């Protein structure tokens, strides 16, 4: 596979400000950073002192001893010097351990805060975000991208800062020893810098493609796991394996390219460092042999063996440092790609909510709308009893601009009325209920709730006045009791059991080994689709809302169970405004108003009997002359 085919669209450069925002996150923890900074500086100074100490030991202790008679040699001063040297090494080890420990605590704390911020903000994203972003891609931001974030905070950045500081101090120390030899060092540093720049630019592109590839792979795996039954039913296994292998190969190629650049960087830098080391040894030996004057920032002096040894130690540390800094380039470039995706999530606009009306519950079956803004301005409490009258007037809507889904929709639903929506898939039935809940905003027209424009009602309160039962049931890991209580978190066990009895869910729950305390996971693999749906309906029942939306609520229930549920649903719907979306027309015969939709328009409306008398589209659907697809 060619690189062009693998990468697809050209990889863009990292967004401006990403690195600045990353640093800003770290700077929020100033006190801990000061302690870490002190540890880095102290460790660096100690390490530099160790190299300078070598010159002192050789020139001031060992060399003079070589000129003494054997009987005159006194090892005491040298022993004292070595003891001081050991103490310095011990202090360096302690400081290094402390600042690295603090760095780990800092990185974990930052990641914990960012993960909480990401998840907290995501709860306020509009439904459109989840419709346009794959679940696997979103999950990848919480796992792979945050992990690269952790690596750069706990490892790459502190090592880079320490490296730059050490680099500067070593260079100054070298100037105190020999400016002559510095010329060789500067030349080789330029070569190393140009090589690192070349590798770093390509490394970023490769790691960014790696992030995208692993995100696509996660998304595909999640889809196949969720659709495992369909894979088996349609014998998709072999094609599934081939498709996975294709995506895995794309990831492997991206990772190989990134890792190749990463892995060749350190060896190449070490090789260049070794060349520098040899050149320094050759130049220093030549100067010492021919008595070439040695220049330093302190003036002209004679080059000594101690000076050369210390300088070569610095050179070894210097080149190792450059190699280590180069080795951090892949981590930093990879983290910039991950950080960019994380900040993209954090920069996503949340739902706009300018509503001023809130919902106040007066009793079990009485609510009222309260205008908070009016109360703040005038001091008077404006209240409107919640009746449940919902009116849609001249509604037009499109998910994508220029492609209208709903056209000239007019609907009236009063308290105690059941409004049924029927029509082919894609006709716009569910879209209407999504607009009532303000999951999306209308392009034109108005939706009023008890005469109040829904745009003036706080979304949280608007949605609390509805219970929604969907065709696709979502249960959560926990007990059955906890899943029912999800409809009303303050509900008692008795209220949850009564709700289950109301919709005849208690019959199968009582037969389970642990009854209401039976644990289920997210997909509730031990329950049938109909049983899951009954729990979902019980969840709506315990919420006891003034309005209901039933989107194919009984589509997964067999006919016998459906008749039992209908009895419970009739009690649940009594006195409430109800919107019913149904494929089974037998379930909506007693609806007050039935609206037939086609291509985003309402083409027929009336009750069951009147629509049959018209012998129009509803009649054709009901008698089976045409089918709802």
C-alpha positions in Angstrom: 0.0 0.0 0.0 1.5 3.3 -1.0 1.9 6.1 1.6 -0.5 8.3 -0.4 -3.3 5.7 -0.2 -2.6 5.1 3.4 -2.8 8.7 4.5 -5.6 9.9 2.3 -6.0 13.6 2.7 -2.8 15.6 3.4 -2.1 15.7 7.1 -2.5 19.3 8.4 0.0 20.9 10.8 -0.9 21.0 14.4 -3.2 23.9 15.3 -1.6 27.0 16.6 -1.9 27.3 20.4 -2.1 23.6 21.1 1.3 23.5 22.9 0.5 26.8 24.7 -2.7 25.3 26.0 -1.0 22.2 27.0 1.6 24.2 29.0 -1.3 26.3 30.5 -2.8 23.1 31.9 0.4 22.2 33.6 0.9 25.8 35.0 -2.4 25.5 36.9 -0.5 23.4 39.5 2.1 26.1 40.4 3.1 24.9 43.9 3.8 21.4 42.8 5.6 22.7 39.7 7.9 24.9 41.9 8.9 21.8 43.9 9.5 19.8 40.7 11.4 22.7 39.2 13.6 23.0 42.3 14.3 19.2 42.1 15.2 19.4 38.4 17.5 22.4 38.9 19.2 20.9 42.0 19.7 17.5 40.2 21.1 19.2 37.2 23.6 21.3 39.2 24.7 18.2 41.1 25.3 16.3 37.9 27.3 19.2 36.4 29.3 19.3 39.7 30.2 15.7 39.3 31.8 16.2 36.0 33.7 19.3 37.2 34.8 17.3 40.3 36.6 14.9 38.0 39.0 17.6 36.9 39.7 18.6 40.5 40.4 15.0 41.6 42.8 14.4 38.7 44.7 17.7 38.8 44.6 18.5 42.5 44.9 15.0 44.1 46.0 12.2 41.7 48.5 14.1 39.6 50.5 15.5 42.6 50.6 12.1 44.2 52.4 10.7 41.1 55.4 12.9 41.9 55.6 11.8 45.6 57.8 9.0 46.9 55.8 5.8 47.8 56.4 6.5 51.6 55.1 10.1 51.2 51.8 9.2 49.6 48.8 10.2 51.8 45.5 8.9 50.6 43.5 10.8 53.3 42.8 13.9 51.2 41.7 11.8 48.2 39.5 9.6 50.5 37.8 12.8 51.8 37.3 14.0 48.3 35.8 10.7 47.3 33.5 10.7 50.3 32.2 14.2 49.4 31.7 12.8 45.8 29.6 9.9 47.2 27.5 12.3 49.3 26.8 14.4 46.2 25.7 11.3 44.3 23.4 10.3 47.1 21.8 13.7 47.3 21.4 13.6 43.5 19.6 10.3 43.7 17.2 11.5 46.4 16.4 14.7 44.6 15.8 12.8 41.3 13.5 10.4 43.0 11.4 13.2 44.7 10.9 15.3 41.6 10.0 12.2 39.5 7.5 11.1 42.1 5.9 14.6 42.2 5.9 14.5 38.4 3.9 11.3 38.3 1.4 12.7 40.9 1.1 15.9 38.8 0.5 14.1 35.5 -2.1 11.8 37.0 -3.9 14.7 38.6 -4.0 16.7 35.4 -5.3 13.7 33.5 -7.9 13.0 36.1 -9.1 16.6 35.9 -9.1 16.7 32.1 -11.0 13.4 31.9 -13.6 14.8 34.3 -13.8 18.0 32.3 -14.1 16.2 29.0 -16.9 13.9 30.3 -18.7 16.7 32.1 -18.7 18.9 29.0 -19.7 16.0 26.8 -22.9 15.7 28.9 -24.0 19.1 27.5 -23.2 18.4 23.9 -26.1 18.5 21.5 -27.4 15.3 20.0 -26.0 16.4 16.7 -22.4 15.8 18.1 -23.1 12.1 18.7 -24.9 11.8 15.4 -21.9 13.1 13.5 -19.0 11.5 15.5 -18.4 7.8 15.8 -18.5 6.3 19.3 -15.1 4.6 18.7 -13.5 7.9 17.8 -14.9 9.6 21.0 -13.7 6.7 23.1 -10.2 6.9 21.5 -9.9 10.5 22.9 -10.5 9.2 26.4 -8.0 6.4 26.1 -5.2 6.7 23.4 -5.1 10.5 23.2 -5.2 11.0 27.0 -2.4 8.4 27.4 -0.1 10.3 25.0 -1.0 13.4 27.1 0.2 11.5 30.2 3.4 10.5 28.6 4.4 14.0 27.6 3.5 15.5 31.1 5.1 12.8 33.2 8.1 12.1 31.0 8.8 14.2 27.8 8.3 17.7 29.2 10.3 17.3 32.5 13.1 15.5 30.7 13.1 18.2 28.0 13.3 21.0 30.5 15.9 19.2 32.5 17.8 18.5 29.3 17.8 22.1 28.1 18.9 23.3 31.5 21.7 20.7 31.6 22.6 21.6 28.1 23.0 25.3 29.0 25.0 24.6 32.2 27.3 22.1 30.4 28.0 24.5 27.6 28.9 27.2 30.1 31.1 24.7 32.0 32.8 23.8 28.7 33.6 27.5 28.1 35.4 27.5 31.5 37.6 24.6 30.3 38.4 25.2 26.6 37.0 27.5 23.9 39.2 25.7 21.4 37.4 22.4 21.8 34.0 24.1 21.9 34.4 24.8 18.1 34.2 21.0 17.4 31.2 20.7 19.7 29.3 23.6 18.0 29.9 22.1 14.5 28.6 18.7 15.5 25.6 20.3 17.3 24.5 22.0 14.1 24.7 18.6 12.3 22.6 17.0 15.1 20.0 19.8 15.1 19.5 19.6 11.3 19.0 15.9 11.5 16.6 16.1 14.5 14.5 18.8 12.7 14.3 16.6 9.6 13.2 13.6 11.6 10.9 15.5 13.9 8.8 17.0 11.0 8.2 13.6 9.5 7.6 12.0 12.9 4.7 14.4 13.7 2.9 13.5 10.4 3.4 9.8 11.1 2.2 9.9 14.7 -0.8 12.0 13.7 -1.8 9.4 11.1 -1.3 6.7 13.8 -3.8 8.5 16.1 -6.4 8.6 13.2 -5.7 4.9 12.3 -6.2 3.6 15.9 -9.4 5.7 16.2 -10.8 4.1 13.0 -9.8 0.7 14.2 -11.5 1.2 17.6 -14.6 2.4 15.9 -14.7 -0.6 13.6 -14.2 -3.1 16.5 -17.0 -1.4 18.5 -19.4 -1.6 15.6 -18.7 -5.3 15.0 -19.0 -6.1 18.7 -22.3 -4.3 18.9 -23.4 -6.0 15.7 -22.1 -9.5 16.6 -25.5 -11.1 16.1 -25.9 -9.6 12.6 -22.4 -10.7 11.7 -23.4 -14.3 12.6 -26.8 -14.1 10.9 -25.4 -12.8 7.6 -22.2 -14.9 7.7 -20.1 -11.8 7.6 -17.2 -13.3 9.5 -14.8 -13.8 6.7 -15.4 -10.4 5.2 -15.3 -8.9 8.7 -11.8 -10.5 9.2 -10.6 -9.1 5.9 -11.9 -5.6 6.6 -10.3 -5.7 10.1 -7.0 -6.9 8.6 -7.1 -4.0 6.1 -7.7 -1.4 8.8 -5.1 -3.1 11.1 -2.6 -3.0 8.2 -3.2 0.7 7.8 -2.6 1.2 11.5 0.5 -1.1 11.3 1.9 0.9 8.4 1.4 4.2 10.2 2.9 2.9 13.4 5.8 1.3 11.5 6.6 4.6 9.8 6.4 6.5 13.1 8.4 4.0 15.1 11.0 3.7 12.4 11.6 7.4 12.6 11.6 7.2 16.3 14.0 4.2 16.5 16.6 5.5 14.1 16.8 8.9 15.8 18.5 7.7 19.0 21.1 5.4 17.3 21.9 8.1 14.7 22.3 10.7 17.4 24.5 8.3 19.4 26.7 7.7 16.4 27.1 11.4 15.8 27.9 11.8 19.5 30.6 9.1 19.3 32.1 10.9 16.3 32.2 14.1 18.3 33.8 12.3 21.2 36.6 11.0 18.9 37.1 14.4 17.4 37.4 16.0 20.9 39.9 13.4 22.0 42.0 13.9 18.8 41.9 17.7 19.1 42.7 17.7 22.8 45.5 15.2 22.5 47.0 17.3 19.6 46.8 20.5 21.6 48.4 18.9 24.6 51.2 17.3 22.5 52.2 20.4 20.6 51.5 22.9 23.5 48.8 24.8 21.7 47.5 27.7 23.9 44.2 26.8 25.5 41.6 29.6 25.6 38.7 29.8 28.1 36.5 32.5 29.5 39.0 33.0 32.3 41.8 33.7 29.8 44.7 31.7 28.3 46.0 28.6 30.2 47.8 25.4 29.7 45.7 22.4 28.7 46.0 19.6 31.3 45.0 15.9 31.3 42.3 16.7 33.9 40.9 19.4 31.7 40.7 17.0 28.7 39.2 14.2 30.9 36.6 16.6 32.3 35.8 18.1 28.9 35.4 14.6 27.4 33.1 13.6 30.2 31.1 16.7 29.5 31.1 15.8 25.8 29.8 12.3 26.5 27.1 13.8 28.7 26.4 16.5 26.1 25.9 14.1 23.2 23.9 11.7 25.4 21.7 14.7 26.3 21.2 15.7 22.7 20.2 12.1 21.9 17.9 12.0 24.8 16.2 15.3 23.8 15.9 13.9 20.3 14.2 10.8 21.7 11.6 13.0 23.3 10.6 14.5 20.0 8.4 11.5 19.0 6.6 11.7 22.4 6.0 15.4 22.1 4.9 15.2 18.5 2.6 12.3 19.3 1.1 14.1 22.3 0.5 17.3 20.2 -1.7 15.2 17.9 -3.5 13.7 20.9 -3.8 17.1 22.7 -5.2 18.6 19.5 -8.0 16.0 19.4 -8.7 16.5 23.1 -8.9 20.3 22.8 -11.2 19.9 19.8 -13.6 18.0 22.1 -13.3 20.6 24.8 -13.8 23.4 22.3 -17.0 21.8 21.0 -20.0 24.1 21.5 -22.5 22.9 24.2 -26.2 23.2 23.8 -27.5 26.7 23.8 -30.1 27.2 26.5 -31.5 30.7 26.9 -34.8 29.5 28.5 -36.2 31.3 31.5 -39.2 29.1 32.4 -38.6 26.2 34.8 -40.8 23.4 35.8 -42.0 23.1 39.4 -43.8 20.1 40.7 -46.7 20.9 43.1 -47.9 17.4 43.7 -47.8 14.0 42.1 -50.0 15.1 39.2 -49.7 18.9 39.2 -46.9 21.0 37.7 -46.5 24.6 36.8 -44.2 26.7 34.7 -42.3 29.5 36.5 -40.7 32.4 34.7 -37.5 32.9 36.7 -36.4 36.0 34.7 -39.7 37.7 35.4 -39.3 37.0 39.1 -35.8 38.5 39.1 -36.8 41.7 37.3 -40.2 42.5 38.9 -40.1 40.5 42.1 -43.4 38.8 41.1 -43.7 35.1 40.5 -45.2 34.4 37.1 -46.7 30.9 37.0 -48.5 29.0 34.3 -50.2 25.7 35.1 -48.8 22.8 33.1 -51.7 21.5 31.0 -49.8 19.6 28.3 -51.0 21.5 25.3 -48.3 21.2 22.6 -48.7 23.0 19.3 -46.4 22.9 16.2 -47.0 25.7 13.7 -45.6 25.8 10.2 -42.5 23.8 11.1 -39.7 23.4 8.6 -36.5 21.5 9.5 -33.4 20.1 7.9 -30.4 18.2 9.4 -28.3 19.3 6.5 -28.9 22.8 5.0 -30.8 22.6 1.8 -32.2 19.1 2.4 -35.5 19.6 4.2 -36.8 16.7 6.4 -40.0 18.3 7.6 -42.1 20.7 5.6 -45.1 22.8 6.8 -45.8 20.6 9.8 -48.8 21.7 11.9 -49.8 19.6 15.0 -52.0 20.2 18.0 -51.9 17.8 21.0 -54.0 18.6 24.1 -53.9 17.1 27.6 -55.2 13.5 27.6 -54.9 13.2 23.9 -53.0 10.5 22.0 -51.4 11.7 18.8 -50.1 8.9 16.6 -47.6 9.3 13.8 -47.4 6.7 11.0 -45.5 6.5 7.8 -42.5 5.0 6.1 -39.0 5.0 7.6 -37.5 8.5 7.0 -40.8 10.2 6.7 -39.9 12.4 9.7 -41.9 10.9 12.6 -39.1 10.7 15.1 -37.7 14.1 14.0 -40.9 15.7 15.2 -40.5 14.4 18.7 -36.8 15.3 18.6 -37.8 18.9 17.9 -40.4 19.0 20.7 -37.6 17.9 23.1 -35.3 20.4 21.5 -32.7 17.9 20.6 -32.6 20.0 17.4 -33.7 23.5 16.7 -36.3 24.2 14.0 -35.4 26.1 10.8 -38.6 28.0 10.9 -42.0 27.9 12.6 -42.8 27.7 16.3 -43.4 25.0 18.9 -45.3 26.0 22.0 -46.0 24.2 25.2 -49.0 25.6 27.1 -48.6 28.7 25.0 -44.9 29.1 25.9 -42.4 28.9 23.1 -40.2 25.9 23.9 -37.1 28.1 23.2 -38.1 30.0 26.4 -38.2 26.8 28.5 -35.0 25.6 30.1 -34.1 22.4 28.3 -33.6 20.4 31.5 -37.1 21.3 32.6 -38.6 20.8 29.2 -37.2 17.2 29.0 -38.2 16.4 32.6 -41.8 16.9 31.6 -41.5 14.1 29.1 -40.8 10.4 29.4 -39.5 8.8 26.2 -39.6 5.1 25.4 -37.5 4.3 22.3 -37.4 1.3 20.0 -33.7 0.8 20.7 -33.5 0.1 24.5 -30.5 1.3 26.4 -30.0 -0.4 29.8 -27.0 0.3 32.1 -24.8 -1.9 34.2 -26.5 -2.4 37.5 -29.5 -4.1 39.0 -32.9 -4.1 37.4 -34.2 -1.9 40.2 -31.5 0.7 39.4 -32.4 0.6 35.7 -36.0 1.3 36.5 -35.1 4.0 39.0 -33.1 5.7 36.2 -36.4 7.3 35.2 -36.7 9.0 38.6 -33.6 8.9 40.8 -35.5 9.8 44.0 -38.0 6.9 43.5 -38.3 4.4 46.3 -38.1 0.6 45.8 -41.9 0.5 46.3 -42.5 3.1 43.5 -40.2 1.1 41.1 -42.0 -2.1 41.8 -45.4 -0.4 41.3 -44.2 1.0 38.0 -43.1 -2.5 36.9 -46.4 -4.0 37.9 -48.2 -1.2 36.0 -46.6 -2.4 32.7 -46.6 -6.1 33.7 -42.8 -6.2 33.9 -42.9 -7.7 37.4 -44.1 -11.1 36.0 -40.7 -11.9 34.5 -38.7 -10.0 37.0 -40.0 -12.1 39.9 -39.0 -15.2 38.0 -35.3 -14.1 37.9 -33.0 -15.7 40.6 -32.4 -12.3 42.4 -35.6 -10.6 41.3 -35.2 -6.8 41.2 -31.6 -7.2 42.5 -30.6 -9.1 39.4 -27.4 -7.6 38.0 -27.3 -6.9 34.3 -24.6 -5.4 32.1 -25.0 -2.7 29.5 -26.3 -5.0 26.8 -28.4 -7.1 29.2 -27.5 -10.2 27.4 -29.5 -12.5 29.7 -32.8 -10.8 28.9 -34.9 -11.0 25.7 -35.5 -7.9 23.6 -39.1 -7.8 24.9 -38.0 -7.9 28.5 -35.6 -5.1 28.0 -38.4 -3.1 26.5 -40.6 -3.7 29.5 -37.9 -2.4 31.8 -37.6 0.7 29.6 -41.4 1.2 29.8 -41.3 0.7 33.6 -38.6 3.4 33.7 -41.0 5.8 32.0 -43.8 4.8 34.3 -41.8 5.6 37.5 -40.9 9.0 36.1 -44.7 9.8 36.1 -44.4 12.7 33.6 -47.2 14.9 32.2 -46.2 14.0 28.6 -45.1 10.7 26.9 -43.3 9.9 23.7 -43.6 6.3 22.6 -41.3 5.6 19.7 -42.1 2.1 18.6 -42.4 1.3 22.3 -43.9 -2.2 21.8 -42.2 -3.2 18.5 -40.0 -5.7 20.3 -42.7 -7.3 22.3 -44.7 -10.4 21.2 -48.4 -10.1 20.6 -49.4 -11.8 23.9 -47.1 -9.6 26.0 -48.2 -6.5 23.9 -51.8 -7.0 25.0 -50.8 -7.1 28.6 -48.6 -4.0 28.2 -51.4 -2.1 26.4 -53.5 -2.4 29.6 -50.6 -0.9 31.6 -49.9 1.7 29.0 -53.5 2.8 29.0 -53.3 3.5 32.7 -49.9 5.2 32.1 -51.2 7.4 29.3 -54.4 8.4 31.0 -54.6 12.2 31.5 -51.3 12.7 29.7 -50.3 14.2 26.3 -49.0 11.3 24.3 -47.1 11.1 21.0 -47.1 7.6 19.6 -44.9 6.5 16.7 -45.9 3.0 15.5 -45.5 0.5 12.7 -48.1 -1.8 14.1 -51.3 0.1 13.3 -53.3 -2.2 15.6 -51.7 -0.4 18.5 -53.0 3.1 17.6 -56.7 2.3 16.8 -57.8 4.2 19.8 -55.6 7.3 19.2 -57.4 10.6 19.2 -55.6 11.8 16.1 -53.6 9.7 13.6 -51.3 11.6 11.2 -49.9 9.9 8.1 -46.6 11.2 7.0 -44.8 11.0 3.7 -41.6 12.7 2.6 -41.7 15.1 5.5 -45.3 16.2 5.1 -48.5 15.2 6.8 -50.7 13.9 4.0 -53.7 12.6 6.1 -55.0 13.2 9.6 -58.0 12.0 11.6 -59.0 9.2 13.9 -59.0 5.5 13.0 -62.6 5.3 11.7 -62.5 8.6 9.7 -59.3 7.6 8.0 -60.6 4.2 7.0 -63.7 5.9 5.5 -61.5 8.1 3.4 -59.9 5.0 1.9 -56.6 6.9 1.4 -53.1 6.0 2.4 -54.0 5.0 5.9 -56.6 2.6 4.6 -54.1 1.1 2.2 -51.6 0.6 5.1 -54.2 -0.8 7.5 -55.6 -3.2 5.0 -52.2 -4.3 3.8 -52.5 -3.1 0.3 -49.2 -1.3 0.9 -46.7 -1.9 3.6 -44.8 0.4 5.9 -41.2 0.0 5.0 
